């Protein structure tokens, strides 16, 4: 009889490493591990390993560790042959015990064979998901799948390199020549709609295309549908005069622009005619009363105003009474009370600018300016984009629209214009006047055509 060690009396036993002469590993009795407690025997009579006595003929339930698996069956089960295990593995399902419980962690499963034809037709990702769910995904099956995927991608890459025009998905309905023709049609006549261009393209190529295809081709070339900018018409004579004027004043310094009083008239109406106003609405309620802006066809009721700006100062905003403005009203209401006052404050260096409106070029206005010794600046016709005060009128219009309670009567409109004119920052006016040099350079660059100011 061999004496038990202290650990064996406490319920511990030696592991497989201890049997092979390695370091001991303690496995507590009663844990959820299954080990073989057969006695170790040695053919060598001089072996130092003692022979352990079996406590029980039945084996204890122990879960195998990752280092080594115990291939003995569970307690109360008979051991299956290797032939039976291989047959169950080839059937595609996990090895089952007599009680019907799945043993997904069974160490007998070394490799799962190829699935059925139905699973084979699926993608590699779906097949791998099935294997992971069943717990039968092995290193060899993953290696085969990765190799198959790499081979497929390599084949597609070689095909694309051999055929540069190859692309996955639905084939394009137009050729590169058709795309160039579509862009050429849009640039020749920029007012054509996306429905008119396909008809001309179909007549030229004989292949029908939709307006959506045309829109995609134009978007791909950087062409988008936008509102055109509204400007006054210019003739070749107007462009020549604009170029000459800009060439004369392109080298003016800031102090020279600072002595010019820029003036102009503008009209403001109660019903806004700005196309920048946008609303939020749902589909199908376009004509709902809350989505309608009422506007008179010819502007409706409004007021005509006059104003002047210069570097570091501005005139008061003058609002004309009802009626048209002729030469006499211009002299009595504008030149005498405002322009003559600034001429007296500035001295001989004062320079007065006004456009070529009919009321500005009357004989009475010319005589009054000559009598008051007011120098008038020569101004090219049809050049509102060169006048910085046009941006001031745009600023006032935006401020009126942004009011919480827009004016609804003429009296309210007058008061609102006076308030916004007085609240306008002087820095904005100075910035506009100092931009005259850049305006002249831009106008010369486009040879007297419209400039983006």
C-alpha positions in Angstrom: 0.0 0.0 0.0 1.4 3.4 -1.1 0.9 6.3 1.3 -1.1 9.3 0.1 0.4 12.7 0.1 -1.1 15.6 2.0 -2.6 17.0 -1.2 -4.2 13.7 -2.1 -5.8 13.5 1.3 -7.3 17.0 0.8 -8.8 15.9 -2.5 -6.2 17.0 -5.0 -4.6 14.9 -7.6 -1.8 15.1 -10.0 -2.3 16.4 -13.5 -1.0 14.9 -16.8 2.1 17.2 -16.5 2.9 15.7 -13.1 2.7 12.3 -14.7 5.2 13.3 -17.3 7.6 14.7 -14.8 6.5 18.4 -15.3 5.4 20.9 -12.7 2.4 19.9 -10.7 -1.0 21.5 -11.3 -3.7 21.3 -8.6 -7.2 20.5 -9.7 -9.7 20.8 -6.9 -12.1 17.9 -6.4 -15.7 18.7 -7.2 -15.0 21.4 -9.8 -16.5 21.5 -13.2 -13.5 19.8 -14.8 -13.3 16.2 -16.0 -10.0 14.4 -15.6 -8.9 10.8 -15.7 -8.1 9.3 -12.3 -6.7 6.1 -13.6 -3.7 5.0 -11.8 -0.4 5.7 -13.5 1.8 2.8 -14.2 5.3 2.7 -15.5 7.1 0.0 -17.3 10.3 1.1 -15.6 10.5 -0.4 -12.1 12.8 2.4 -11.0 10.1 5.2 -11.7 9.8 7.8 -9.0 6.1 8.4 -9.7 3.9 6.5 -7.2 1.0 4.5 -8.3 -2.3 6.3 -7.4 -5.1 4.2 -6.1 -8.6 4.6 -7.7 -11.1 6.0 -5.3 -14.0 5.3 -7.6 -14.7 3.2 -10.7 -16.8 6.0 -12.1 -15.2 9.2 -13.4 -15.7 12.6 -12.0 -17.3 15.4 -14.2 -14.6 17.8 -15.3 -14.5 20.4 -18.1 -11.3 19.9 -20.2 -8.8 22.7 -20.1 -7.3 24.4 -23.2 -3.9 22.7 -22.7 -5.1 19.1 -23.0 -8.5 17.4 -23.6 -9.8 14.4 -21.8 -11.2 12.0 -24.3 -13.1 9.9 -21.8 -16.9 9.9 -22.1 -19.1 11.4 -19.3 -20.2 9.5 -16.3 -22.8 6.9 -17.1 -22.1 6.9 -20.8 -20.4 4.3 -22.9 -17.4 5.3 -25.1 -18.1 5.7 -28.8 -15.7 4.3 -31.4 -13.7 6.6 -33.7 -15.7 5.3 -36.7 -19.0 6.5 -35.1 -17.5 9.9 -34.3 -16.2 10.4 -37.9 -19.6 9.4 -39.3 -21.4 12.0 -37.1 -18.9 14.6 -38.0 -19.5 14.1 -41.7 -23.2 14.5 -41.3 -22.7 18.2 -40.5 -24.1 18.4 -37.0 -22.5 18.4 -33.6 -21.8 15.2 -31.7 -24.8 14.5 -29.4 -24.8 12.5 -26.2 -27.5 10.0 -25.2 -29.4 12.6 -23.3 -29.7 14.8 -26.5 -27.5 17.6 -25.2 -25.3 19.3 -27.8 -21.6 19.2 -27.1 -20.4 22.2 -29.2 -17.1 22.1 -27.3 -16.4 18.5 -28.2 -12.7 17.9 -28.8 -13.6 15.1 -31.3 -14.5 17.6 -34.0 -11.3 18.4 -35.9 -12.7 19.8 -39.2 -16.1 20.3 -40.7 -16.6 19.3 -44.3 -18.1 21.4 -47.0 -21.8 22.3 -46.4 -24.6 21.3 -48.7 -25.1 22.8 -52.1 -27.5 25.3 -50.7 -25.0 26.6 -48.2 -22.3 26.5 -50.8 -24.2 28.9 -53.0 -24.3 31.5 -50.3 -21.6 34.0 -49.8 -18.5 33.3 -47.7 -19.8 35.6 -45.0 -23.1 33.8 -44.6 -21.3 30.4 -44.5 -18.9 31.7 -41.8 -21.8 33.0 -39.7 -23.5 29.6 -39.9 -20.3 27.9 -38.8 -19.8 30.4 -35.9 -23.4 29.8 -34.8 -23.0 26.0 -34.8 -19.5 26.3 -33.2 -17.9 24.3 -36.0 -15.7 27.0 -37.6 -12.2 25.6 -37.8 -8.9 27.1 -38.9 -8.9 25.0 -42.0 -12.3 26.1 -43.1 -11.4 29.8 -42.5 -8.2 29.3 -44.5 -10.1 27.9 -47.4 -12.6 30.7 -47.3 -9.9 33.4 -47.2 -8.1 31.7 -50.1 -11.3 31.5 -52.1 -12.1 35.2 -51.4 -8.6 36.3 -52.3 -8.8 34.3 -55.5 -12.1 35.9 -56.5 -10.9 39.4 -55.8 -7.7 38.8 -57.8 -9.8 37.5 -60.7 -12.0 40.6 -60.7 -9.0 42.9 -60.4 -7.3 41.3 -63.4 -10.5 41.6 -65.4 -10.8 45.3 -64.6 -7.2 45.9 -65.5 -7.7 44.1 -68.8 -11.0 46.0 -69.6 -10.7 49.6 -68.3 -14.4 50.3 -69.1 -15.6 47.5 -66.8 -17.7 48.5 -63.8 -20.1 46.6 -61.6 -23.8 47.4 -61.6 -26.1 48.5 -64.3 -24.4 49.6 -67.5 -24.4 53.3 -68.4 -27.1 54.5 -70.8 -24.7 57.0 -72.5 -21.3 56.8 -73.9 -18.5 59.3 -73.2 -19.3 61.0 -76.5 -22.9 61.3 -75.5 -21.8 62.9 -72.2 -19.7 65.5 -74.0 -22.6 66.3 -76.3 -25.0 66.8 -73.4 -22.6 69.2 -71.7 -22.0 71.0 -75.0 -25.8 71.5 -75.5 -26.2 72.9 -72.0 -23.4 75.4 -72.5 -24.5 76.5 -75.9 -28.0 77.3 -74.6 -28.0 77.6 -70.8 -31.8 78.2 -70.7 -32.6 74.7 -72.0 -34.4 72.5 -69.5 -33.4 69.0 -68.5 -36.3 67.7 -70.6 -35.3 69.6 -73.8 -31.7 68.4 -73.9 -32.6 64.6 -74.1 -34.7 65.2 -77.2 -31.8 66.8 -79.0 -29.5 64.1 -77.8 -31.8 61.3 -78.9 -32.1 62.9 -82.4 -28.3 63.1 -82.7 -27.4 59.7 -81.3 -30.5 57.6 -81.8 -30.5 56.3 -78.2 -33.3 57.4 -75.9 -32.2 58.8 -72.5 -34.2 60.3 -69.7 -34.0 63.7 -68.2 -32.7 62.2 -64.9 -29.7 60.8 -66.8 -29.1 64.3 -68.3 -29.3 65.9 -64.9 -26.7 63.4 -63.5 -24.3 64.0 -66.4 -24.6 67.8 -66.0 -24.0 67.5 -62.2 -21.0 65.4 -62.8 -19.5 68.2 -65.0 -20.3 70.9 -62.4 -23.4 72.3 -64.0 -26.4 73.0 -61.7 -29.7 74.8 -62.1 -29.6 78.2 -60.6 -31.4 81.5 -60.9 -29.7 84.0 -63.3 -28.5 87.3 -62.0 -30.6 90.3 -63.1 -28.6 93.2 -64.6 -29.3 96.1 -66.9 -28.6 95.5 -70.6 -25.3 96.7 -71.9 -24.5 97.7 -75.5 -20.9 97.7 -76.9 -20.9 101.5 -76.5 -21.8 101.2 -72.8 -19.0 98.7 -72.3 -16.4 101.0 -73.9 -17.5 103.9 -71.7 -17.3 101.8 -68.6 -13.8 100.6 -69.5 -12.6 104.1 -70.1 -14.0 105.4 -66.8 -12.4 102.5 -64.9 -9.1 103.0 -66.6 -9.1 106.7 -65.5 -10.0 105.9 -61.9 -8.1 102.7 -61.3 -5.2 104.4 -59.6 -7.1 106.6 -57.3 -6.1 106.5 -53.6 -8.4 106.2 -50.7 -8.3 109.9 -49.9 -9.4 110.7 -53.4 -12.4 108.4 -53.1 -13.1 109.8 -49.7 -14.0 113.2 -51.1 -16.8 111.8 -53.4 -20.4 111.9 -52.3 -22.2 108.9 -53.9 -25.9 109.5 -54.2 -28.9 107.6 -55.7 -32.6 107.0 -55.4 -34.4 103.8 -54.6 -38.0 102.7 -54.2 -39.3 100.6 -51.3 -42.8 99.0 -51.3 -45.0 97.5 -48.7 -45.1 94.1 -50.5 -41.7 92.7 -50.8 -40.7 91.7 -54.3 -37.5 89.9 -53.2 -37.1 86.3 -54.6 -34.8 85.4 -51.7 -37.7 84.7 -49.3 -38.0 81.0 -48.7 -40.6 79.1 -46.6 -40.9 75.6 -45.0 -43.8 73.6 -46.2 -44.9 70.0 -46.7 -45.7 68.3 -49.9 -49.2 68.9 -51.3 -50.0 72.1 -49.5 -48.5 74.6 -51.9 -51.6 76.8 -52.1 -52.3 76.8 -48.4 -52.9 80.4 -47.1 -49.9 80.2 -44.8 -47.7 79.4 -47.8 -48.7 82.3 -50.0 -47.1 85.8 -50.1 -49.4 88.4 -51.6 -47.7 90.9 -53.9 -49.0 93.4 -56.3 -48.1 92.9 -59.9 -46.6 96.4 -60.3 -45.0 96.8 -56.8 -48.0 98.2 -54.9 -47.8 101.1 -52.6 -44.4 102.4 -51.6 -42.1 105.4 -51.2 -39.2 106.8 -53.1 -36.1 107.7 -51.1 -32.8 109.5 -51.8 -29.6 109.2 -49.8 -25.9 110.0 -50.1 -22.8 108.4 -48.5 -19.2 109.3 -48.3 -16.1 108.2 -46.4 -16.8 108.8 -42.7 -20.2 110.4 -43.2 -23.7 110.2 -44.7 -26.6 112.5 -45.5 -30.0 112.2 -44.0 -32.5 109.9 -45.8 -34.9 112.0 -47.8 -38.3 110.5 -48.5 -40.2 112.0 -51.5 -43.9 112.7 -51.2 -46.3 111.2 -53.7 -45.7 112.1 -57.3 -42.9 111.9 -59.9 -39.6 113.6 -59.4 -38.7 116.2 -62.0 -35.8 118.6 -62.3 -37.4 121.3 -60.2 -38.1 118.9 -57.3 -34.6 117.5 -57.6 -33.1 121.0 -57.2 -35.4 122.1 -54.4 -35.5 119.0 -52.3 -32.0 117.5 -52.9 -29.4 119.8 -54.3 -30.1 122.9 -52.2 -30.7 121.3 -48.7 -28.2 118.4 -48.9 -25.6 118.8 -51.6 -24.9 122.5 -51.1 -24.5 121.8 -47.3 -21.8 119.2 -47.9 -20.1 121.4 -50.4 -19.8 124.1 -47.8 -18.4 121.7 -45.3 -15.9 120.0 -47.7 -14.7 123.0 -49.7 -13.3 122.9 -53.2 -12.2 119.3 -53.0 -15.8 118.2 -52.8 -16.9 116.0 -55.7 -20.6 115.2 -56.3 -21.7 111.9 -58.0 -25.1 111.1 -59.4 -26.2 108.9 -62.2 -27.6 109.8 -65.6 -31.3 109.9 -64.6 -33.4 112.4 -66.7 -34.2 114.5 -63.6 -30.4 114.8 -62.9 -29.5 116.1 -66.3 -32.0 118.9 -66.7 -30.9 122.5 -67.5 -32.1 123.7 -64.1 -29.9 121.2 -62.2 -26.9 122.0 -64.4 -27.3 125.8 -63.7 -27.7 125.3 -60.0 -24.5 123.2 -59.7 -22.6 125.7 -61.7 -23.9 128.6 -59.6 -23.0 126.9 -56.4 -19.5 125.9 -57.7 -20.2 122.1 -57.2 -18.1 119.8 -59.3 -20.0 116.9 -60.8 -18.3 113.6 -61.4 -18.5 112.1 -64.8 -20.4 108.8 -64.5 -20.8 106.1 -67.1 -24.4 105.2 -68.1 -26.0 101.9 -66.9 -23.4 101.3 -64.2 -25.3 100.5 -61.0 -22.7 97.8 -60.1 -20.0 100.5 -59.9 -22.0 102.6 -57.4 -21.4 101.5 -53.8 -24.7 102.9 -52.6 -26.6 100.1 -54.3 -25.4 97.8 -51.6 -26.8 100.2 -49.0 -30.2 99.9 -50.5 -29.9 96.2 -50.5 -28.9 96.3 -46.8 -32.0 98.4 -46.0 -34.3 96.0 -47.8 -32.9 93.1 -45.9 -33.3 94.9 -42.6 -37.0 95.7 -43.4 -37.7 92.0 -44.3 -36.0 90.8 -41.1 -38.2 92.9 -38.8 -40.5 90.9 -36.5 -43.4 93.1 -37.5 -42.9 94.3 -41.1 -44.6 97.7 -41.9 -48.1 97.5 -43.3 -48.8 101.2 -43.9 -47.0 104.0 -45.6 -46.4 105.8 -42.3 -44.9 102.6 -40.7 -42.7 102.2 -43.8 -41.4 105.7 -43.5 -40.5 105.3 -39.8 -38.9 102.0 -40.4 -36.7 103.3 -43.2 -35.6 106.3 -41.1 -34.7 104.0 -38.2 -32.8 101.5 -40.3 -30.9 104.3 -42.1 -29.8 105.8 -38.8 -28.8 102.4 -37.3 -26.7 101.4 -40.3 -23.1 101.1 -39.2 -20.6 103.6 -40.7 -18.0 100.9 -41.1 -20.2 99.2 -43.7 -20.3 102.5 -45.7 -16.6 103.0 -45.5 -15.9 99.4 -46.6 -18.1 99.9 -49.7 -16.4 103.1 -50.7 -12.9 101.7 -50.3 -13.8 98.9 -52.7 -14.0 101.2 -55.7 -10.4 100.4 -56.7 -11.2 96.7 -56.8 -14.4 97.4 -58.8 -12.4 99.3 -61.4 -9.9 96.5 -61.8 -12.6 93.8 -62.1 -14.5 95.8 -64.7 -11.3 96.2 -66.8 -10.6 92.5 -66.5 -14.0 91.7 -68.0 -13.7 94.5 -70.6 -16.5 96.6 -69.3 -19.0 93.9 -68.8 -21.0 93.2 -65.6 -19.1 92.7 -62.4 -20.1 90.7 -59.3 -20.8 93.7 -57.1 
